[in-house]
Amino acid sequence: MNPNDLVAQQQALPNQYMQNAQHAQYGLLALGLAWFIISGLVLYAFYARLRGIEQEIMKFRIAYEFANPPKEREKHRQELGAAGNPFSKAGGEEKYMPKG
């Protein structure tokens, strides 16, 4: 056999291994990129759903504010008085005040 043919055969096997390794790297890169894109889409969908829930809660809050004006709520708090808050001025705070 020609010495050049022997050298070519010896070089063909490492070249084939390197080409297979390069194809494997490209495949892993493609899988990683696909995983990144899918993860991004899932996170975006989750965030969009959270934004939708936030807007629904805001609508409920606005509807509640219209149904219960602040004056009625304040009147309700005054009716509760000391029974609703143990630390109010109506009797729950004196034991915590400094003696003097």
C-alpha positions as CSV (number, residue, x, y, z in Angstrom):
1,M,0.0,0.0,0.0
2,N,1.0,3.5,-0.6
3,P,2.3,5.4,2.5
4,N,0.0,8.2,1.7
5,D,-3.0,5.9,1.8
6,L,-1.9,4.6,5.2
7,V,-1.7,8.1,6.6
8,A,-5.1,9.0,5.1
9,Q,-6.6,5.9,6.7
10,Q,-5.0,6.8,10.1
11,Q,-6.3,10.3,9.8
12,A,-9.8,9.3,8.7
13,L,-10.8,7.7,12.0
14,P,-10.0,10.7,14.3
15,N,-11.6,13.0,11.8
16,Q,-14.8,10.9,12.0
17,Y,-14.7,11.0,15.8
18,M,-14.3,14.7,15.8
19,Q,-17.1,15.1,13.3
20,N,-19.4,12.9,15.4
21,A,-18.4,14.9,18.5
22,Q,-19.2,18.2,16.7
23,H,-22.6,16.9,15.6
24,A,-23.3,15.8,19.2
25,Q,-22.3,19.3,20.4
26,Y,-24.6,20.9,17.8
27,G,-27.4,18.6,18.9
28,L,-26.9,19.4,22.6
29,L,-26.8,23.1,21.7
30,A,-30.1,22.8,19.8
31,L,-31.7,20.9,22.8
32,G,-30.5,23.6,25.2
33,L,-31.8,26.4,23.1
34,A,-35.2,24.6,22.7
35,W,-35.3,24.1,26.5
36,F,-34.5,27.8,27.1
37,I,-37.2,28.9,24.7
38,I,-39.8,26.6,26.1
39,S,-38.9,27.6,29.7
40,G,-39.2,31.3,28.7
41,L,-42.6,30.7,27.2
42,V,-43.8,28.9,30.3
43,L,-42.6,31.7,32.5
44,Y,-44.2,34.3,30.3
45,A,-47.5,32.4,30.3
46,F,-47.4,32.1,34.1
47,Y,-46.6,35.8,34.4
48,A,-49.4,36.7,32.1
49,R,-51.8,34.6,34.1
50,L,-50.7,36.3,37.3
51,R,-51.3,39.7,35.6
52,G,-54.8,38.5,34.7
53,I,-55.5,37.5,38.2
54,E,-54.2,40.8,39.5
55,Q,-56.5,42.7,37.2
56,E,-59.5,40.6,38.4
57,I,-58.6,41.2,42.0
58,M,-58.3,45.0,41.3
59,K,-61.8,44.9,39.7
60,F,-63.2,43.2,42.9
61,R,-61.5,45.8,45.0
62,I,-62.9,48.7,43.0
63,A,-66.4,47.1,43.2
64,Y,-66.0,46.7,46.9
65,E,-64.9,50.3,47.3
66,F,-68.0,51.5,45.5
67,A,-70.3,49.2,47.5
68,N,-68.7,50.2,50.8
69,P,-67.8,53.8,51.0
70,P,-65.1,54.8,53.5
71,K,-67.5,56.6,55.9
72,E,-69.5,53.4,56.5
73,R,-66.4,51.4,57.2
74,E,-65.1,54.1,59.6
75,K,-68.5,54.1,61.4
76,H,-68.2,50.3,61.6
77,R,-64.7,50.6,63.2
78,Q,-65.9,53.1,65.7
79,E,-68.8,50.8,66.6
80,L,-66.3,48.0,67.3
81,G,-64.3,50.2,69.6
82,A,-62.3,48.5,72.3
83,A,-63.9,45.1,71.7
84,G,-62.3,45.0,68.2
85,N,-58.9,46.3,69.2
86,P,-57.3,45.4,72.5
87,F,-54.8,48.2,72.2
88,S,-57.2,51.0,71.5
89,K,-57.4,54.1,73.8
90,A,-60.7,52.8,75.2
91,G,-59.1,50.7,77.8
92,G,-56.5,48.3,76.4
93,E,-53.5,50.6,76.4
94,E,-53.3,51.9,79.9
95,K,-51.3,49.0,81.3
96,Y,-48.6,49.6,78.7
97,M,-48.3,53.4,79.3
98,P,-45.4,54.7,81.5
99,K,-46.3,55.3,85.2
100,G,-45.5,58.8,86.2
